[in-house]
Amino acid sequence: MTEPAAHSAHWAAQKERGSFTLMWLTAFGLRRLGRRPMTPVLYVVVFYFFVFGRRARRNVRQYQNYLAAWSGRPELRATLRSVFGQFMAFGDSLLDRLEVWRGTLPLRDVQLHDPSGMRARLLKSTHGGRGEILVGTHLGNLDVCRALADLGEQVPLNVLVHTSQVAHFNRLQSAAGDHQLRLLQVSEMDAALMLELSQRLDRGEWLAIAGDRVPLHDGRRVTVDFLGHPAPFPQGPWLLAGLLRCPVNLMFCLKIDGRYQIHLEPFMDAPAWDRSQREAIIRNWVQRYADRLAQKCLLAPRQWFNFHAYWQTLETSDPTGEADAHPRRVAP
């Protein structure tokens, strides 16, 4: 599949420049002042980004309108208040993320929904079992998966990311007191990386990777239906699972009524494919994932923290998402 030309400045590079600085300043203030005094300060910063982030506002409006049309729930259509609410939810998630790193987010504030008994496999991996893959999302707060290390009796978690700021974030986490969760940069899936990840799985460690974030340089992506419109998703998580012959599970971390809910559910057993069928098989997996993500968006509509133009390169007639759509609906 031929992808449209990239923007001169990819959204990931734009976000990366400001994200670490904001996190560092927030971490410094939180450590010095505590959460309560820092909350209004962070909200002022978020308000600044809301006022001057015209492109981000447009992208959030597009997402909210697509979600409303796909679900048949007109009350979810974008308004100035709902768009601002999504920015504020992101600011709140930054404070929660730092509390997770510092180990000050009480476990009583985290509910685990695990109808398939995945926690038992987490426990087993600490006693000689092999680790597995958790495919997360930027819906909610992926960093709350840190709590799984405590719920699973210190199961090591490796979060695979594409950002070049990994070393900075690891230092920030260590300074905040988090030594159980590691960020690993996975710009390219070469033989050395595959060997390292396989060894980590063999040691009982688990791998976590976002399934809804297209990488900066890697061209391996597939376009599927998301909220009634074509959207690019990365192939990386599914290629990784196939190469490592590792079961894949889905993880969603949503804040509902002031408490985080970690939803764990199995997605597929250790995958295998015939080379000639690989593209079609991966597309099917990605579509299933996109459908599940869309359903979960209805549980926390303001917590999908992708502020970039997710559909922009494929949607040209209505870049703001204002026009009525005829989406393919998947009943939640």
C-alpha positions as CSV (number, residue, x, y, z in Angstrom):
1,M,0.0,0.0,0.0
2,T,1.3,3.4,-0.9
3,E,1.2,5.9,2.0
4,P,0.6,9.7,1.4
5,A,3.5,12.0,1.7
6,A,4.5,12.7,5.3
7,H,4.2,16.2,6.8
8,S,7.4,18.2,7.0
9,A,7.2,17.7,10.8
10,H,5.7,14.4,11.8
11,W,3.3,14.7,14.8
12,A,5.4,12.4,16.9
13,A,8.4,14.7,16.6
14,Q,6.3,17.7,17.4
15,K,4.8,16.1,20.5
16,E,8.1,14.7,21.7
17,R,9.8,18.1,21.9
18,G,7.3,19.5,24.4
19,S,6.2,16.4,26.2
20,F,9.4,15.6,28.0
21,T,9.9,19.3,29.1
22,L,6.3,19.4,30.4
23,M,6.8,16.1,32.3
24,W,10.1,17.2,33.8
25,L,8.7,20.5,35.0
26,T,5.6,18.8,36.4
27,A,7.7,16.1,38.1
28,F,9.9,18.8,39.7
29,G,6.9,20.8,40.9
30,L,5.1,17.7,42.2
31,R,8.1,16.6,44.1
32,R,8.6,20.0,45.7
33,L,5.0,21.1,46.2
34,G,2.8,18.0,46.1
35,R,-0.2,17.3,43.9
36,R,-2.7,19.7,45.4
37,P,-0.7,22.9,44.8
38,M,0.5,21.7,41.4
39,T,-3.0,20.9,40.1
40,P,-4.0,24.5,39.3
41,V,-0.5,25.2,37.9
42,L,-0.7,22.3,35.5
43,Y,-4.2,23.3,34.5
44,V,-3.0,26.8,33.6
45,V,-0.4,25.2,31.3
46,V,-3.0,22.9,29.7
47,F,-5.2,25.9,29.2
48,Y,-2.4,27.7,27.4
49,F,-2.0,24.7,25.0
50,F,-5.7,24.7,24.5
51,V,-5.9,28.3,23.6
52,F,-2.9,28.3,21.2
53,G,-3.2,24.7,20.0
54,R,-5.6,25.4,17.1
55,R,-4.5,22.2,15.3
56,A,-4.9,20.0,18.3
57,R,-8.4,21.5,19.0
58,R,-9.4,20.7,15.5
59,N,-8.1,17.1,15.8
60,V,-9.9,16.5,19.1
61,R,-13.1,17.9,17.5
62,Q,-12.7,15.5,14.6
63,Y,-12.3,12.5,16.9
64,Q,-15.3,13.4,19.0
65,N,-17.5,13.9,16.0
66,Y,-16.5,10.6,14.5
67,L,-17.1,8.8,17.8
68,A,-20.6,10.4,18.0
69,A,-21.5,9.5,14.4
70,W,-20.1,5.9,14.7
71,S,-21.9,5.2,17.9
72,G,-25.2,6.9,17.1
73,R,-24.9,9.0,20.2
74,P,-25.3,12.7,19.3
75,E,-24.6,13.8,22.8
76,L,-20.9,13.0,22.2
77,R,-20.6,15.5,19.3
78,A,-17.9,18.0,19.9
79,T,-18.5,21.3,21.6
80,L,-16.0,23.9,22.9
81,R,-16.6,22.5,26.4
82,S,-16.1,18.9,25.4
83,V,-12.9,19.6,23.5
84,F,-11.6,21.6,26.5
85,G,-12.6,18.7,28.7
86,Q,-10.4,16.4,26.8
87,F,-7.4,18.7,27.2
88,M,-8.1,18.9,30.9
89,A,-8.4,15.1,31.2
90,F,-4.9,14.9,29.7
91,G,-3.5,17.3,32.3
92,D,-5.0,15.2,35.0
93,S,-3.5,12.1,33.5
94,L,0.0,13.7,33.6
95,L,-0.4,14.1,37.4
96,D,-1.6,10.5,37.7
97,R,1.3,9.3,35.6
98,L,3.8,10.9,37.9
99,E,2.1,9.5,41.0
100,V,2.4,6.1,39.4
101,W,6.1,6.6,38.8
102,R,6.6,7.8,42.4
103,G,4.6,4.9,43.8
104,T,2.1,7.1,45.5
105,L,-1.0,6.1,43.5
106,P,-2.7,3.8,46.0
107,L,-3.6,0.4,44.7
108,R,-7.1,0.9,46.2
109,D,-7.6,3.5,43.5
110,V,-7.0,0.8,40.8
111,Q,-9.5,-1.8,39.9
112,L,-8.5,-4.8,38.0
113,H,-11.1,-6.3,35.6
114,D,-9.7,-9.7,34.6
115,P,-12.5,-12.1,33.7
116,S,-10.2,-14.5,31.9
117,G,-7.7,-14.9,34.8
118,M,-4.7,-13.2,33.2
119,R,-3.3,-12.3,36.6
120,A,-2.7,-16.0,37.2
121,R,-0.4,-16.0,34.2
122,L,1.3,-12.9,35.5
123,L,2.0,-14.7,38.7
124,K,3.1,-17.8,36.9
125,S,5.7,-15.9,34.9
126,T,7.5,-14.9,38.1
127,H,8.0,-18.6,38.9
128,G,9.6,-19.8,35.6
129,G,6.8,-19.2,33.2
130,R,7.3,-17.3,29.9
131,G,6.2,-13.7,29.6
132,E,3.5,-12.4,27.1
133,I,2.7,-9.3,25.2
134,L,0.2,-6.6,26.3
135,V,-1.1,-4.4,23.5
136,G,-2.2,-1.2,25.1
137,T,-3.6,2.1,23.8
138,H,-3.5,5.8,24.2
139,L,-7.0,5.6,25.4
140,G,-6.7,6.4,29.1
141,N,-3.4,6.2,31.0
142,L,-1.0,3.5,29.8
143,D,1.4,4.2,32.6
144,V,-1.0,2.9,35.1
145,C,0.0,-0.5,33.8
146,R,2.8,0.1,36.4
147,A,0.3,-1.1,38.9
148,L,0.3,-4.5,37.3
149,A,3.9,-5.0,38.6
150,D,2.5,-4.7,42.1
151,L,-0.7,-6.6,41.4
152,G,1.4,-9.4,39.9
153,E,4.0,-9.5,42.7
154,Q,6.7,-7.5,40.9
155,V,6.3,-8.7,37.4
156,P,8.9,-6.8,35.3
157,L,7.2,-4.8,32.5
158,N,9.0,-3.5,29.5
159,V,7.1,-0.7,27.6
160,L,8.2,-0.6,24.0
161,V,8.1,3.0,22.5
162,H,9.3,4.8,19.4
163,T,10.4,8.0,21.0
164,S,14.1,9.0,21.0
165,Q,13.6,10.4,24.5
166,V,13.7,7.0,26.1
167,A,16.9,7.7,28.1
168,H,15.5,10.9,29.4
169,F,12.2,9.3,30.5
170,N,14.0,6.4,32.1
171,R,16.1,8.8,34.2
172,L,12.9,10.7,35.1
173,Q,11.2,7.5,36.2
174,S,14.2,6.4,38.2
175,A,14.4,9.7,39.9
176,A,10.7,9.4,40.7
177,G,11.4,6.0,42.3
178,D,10.1,3.7,39.6
179,H,12.6,0.9,38.9
180,Q,10.2,-1.9,37.9
181,L,8.9,-0.4,34.6
182,R,11.4,0.1,31.8
183,L,11.0,1.9,28.5
184,L,12.7,0.3,25.5
185,Q,13.1,2.1,22.2
186,V,12.1,0.0,19.2
187,S,12.8,2.1,16.2
188,E,13.7,-0.9,14.1
189,M,12.9,-4.6,14.7
190,D,16.3,-6.0,13.9
191,A,17.8,-9.4,14.9
192,A,19.5,-7.9,18.0
193,L,16.3,-6.4,19.3
194,M,14.4,-9.7,18.7
195,L,17.0,-11.6,20.6
196,E,16.8,-9.2,23.5
197,L,13.0,-9.3,23.7
198,S,12.9,-13.1,23.4
199,Q,15.4,-13.4,26.3
200,R,13.3,-11.0,28.4
201,L,10.2,-13.1,27.7
202,D,12.1,-16.3,28.6
203,R,13.0,-14.6,31.9
204,G,9.3,-14.1,32.7
205,E,9.2,-10.5,31.8
206,W,6.2,-9.0,29.9
207,L,6.2,-6.6,27.0
208,A,3.7,-3.7,26.6
209,I,3.3,-1.8,23.4
210,A,0.7,0.6,22.1
211,G,-1.4,-0.6,19.2
212,D,-2.7,2.8,18.1
213,R,0.4,4.9,17.6
214,V,2.0,5.0,14.1
215,P,5.8,5.2,14.5
216,L,7.9,8.1,13.3
217,H,10.0,6.3,10.7
218,D,8.7,2.8,10.4
219,G,6.6,2.4,7.3
220,R,5.0,-0.8,8.4
221,R,1.4,0.2,8.8
222,V,-2.0,-0.9,7.7
223,T,-5.2,1.1,7.0
224,V,-8.4,-0.2,8.6
225,D,-11.8,1.2,9.6
226,F,-11.7,3.2,12.8
227,L,-14.8,5.0,14.0
228,G,-16.3,4.7,10.5
229,H,-13.3,6.2,8.6
230,P,-10.0,4.7,7.3
231,A,-7.1,5.2,9.7
232,P,-3.5,4.0,9.7
233,F,-2.5,1.6,12.5
234,P,1.0,0.1,13.1
235,Q,1.8,-3.4,12.1
236,G,4.6,-3.5,14.7
237,P,2.8,-5.2,17.7
238,W,1.4,-8.0,15.5
239,L,4.7,-8.6,13.6
240,L,6.4,-8.7,17.0
241,A,4.0,-11.3,18.3
242,G,4.5,-13.4,15.2
243,L,8.2,-13.3,15.3
244,L,8.4,-14.0,19.0
245,R,5.6,-16.7,18.9
246,C,4.0,-15.0,21.9
247,P,0.4,-14.8,23.0
248,V,-1.1,-11.3,22.8
249,N,-3.5,-9.7,25.3
250,L,-5.3,-6.4,25.3
251,M,-5.0,-3.8,28.1
252,F,-7.0,-0.7,28.6
253,C,-6.5,1.7,31.6
254,L,-9.5,4.0,32.0
255,K,-10.3,6.5,34.7
256,I,-14.0,6.1,35.5
257,D,-15.6,7.9,38.5
258,G,-12.2,8.9,39.8
259,R,-10.7,5.4,39.9
260,Y,-8.6,3.6,37.3
261,Q,-9.9,0.4,35.8
262,I,-7.4,-1.9,34.2
263,H,-9.2,-4.1,31.7
264,L,-7.3,-7.2,30.7
265,E,-8.5,-9.6,28.0
266,P,-6.9,-12.3,25.8
267,F,-6.7,-11.4,22.2
268,M,-4.9,-14.3,20.4
269,D,-2.7,-17.3,21.1
270,A,0.9,-17.4,19.9
271,P,0.3,-16.4,16.2
272,A,1.7,-18.1,13.2
273,W,1.2,-17.4,9.5
274,D,2.1,-18.5,6.0
275,R,4.3,-15.8,4.4
276,S,1.9,-15.4,1.5
277,Q,-1.0,-14.7,3.9
278,R,0.8,-12.5,6.4
279,E,-0.5,-9.2,5.2
280,A,-4.1,-10.3,5.2
281,I,-3.8,-12.0,8.6
282,I,-2.3,-8.9,10.2
283,R,-4.9,-6.7,8.6
284,N,-7.6,-8.8,10.2
285,W,-5.9,-8.6,13.6
286,V,-5.6,-4.8,13.3
287,Q,-9.2,-4.4,12.3
288,R,-10.3,-6.5,15.3
289,Y,-8.1,-4.3,17.6
290,A,-9.5,-1.1,16.1
291,D,-13.1,-2.3,16.6
292,R,-12.3,-3.1,20.2
293,L,-10.6,0.2,20.8
294,A,-13.7,2.0,19.3
295,Q,-15.9,0.1,21.7
296,K,-13.7,1.1,24.7
297,C,-13.8,4.7,23.7
298,L,-17.4,4.8,24.6
299,L,-16.5,4.0,28.2
300,A,-14.2,7.0,28.5
301,P,-14.9,9.3,25.5
302,R,-12.6,12.1,26.6
303,Q,-9.6,9.9,27.4
304,W,-8.2,9.0,23.9
305,F,-5.1,11.2,24.1
306,N,-4.1,11.3,20.5
307,F,-4.1,15.0,19.7
308,H,-2.6,14.6,16.3
309,A,-4.5,14.4,13.0
310,Y,-5.2,10.7,13.1
311,W,-7.3,10.7,9.9
312,Q,-5.8,13.7,8.2
313,T,-3.7,12.0,5.5
314,L,-6.7,9.9,4.4
315,E,-9.6,12.3,5.0
316,T,-9.4,15.4,2.7
317,S,-12.9,16.5,2.1
318,D,-13.6,17.4,5.8
319,P,-10.4,17.8,7.8
320,T,-12.3,19.1,10.9
321,G,-14.7,16.2,11.1
322,E,-17.7,18.5,11.1
323,A,-19.6,16.9,8.2
324,D,-22.0,14.1,8.7
325,A,-20.5,10.7,8.1
326,H,-21.8,7.3,7.2
327,P,-19.7,5.1,9.4
328,R,-19.5,1.3,9.7
329,R,-20.8,0.8,13.2
330,V,-19.7,-2.0,15.5
331,A,-22.2,-2.4,18.3
332,P,-20.5,-2.1,21.7
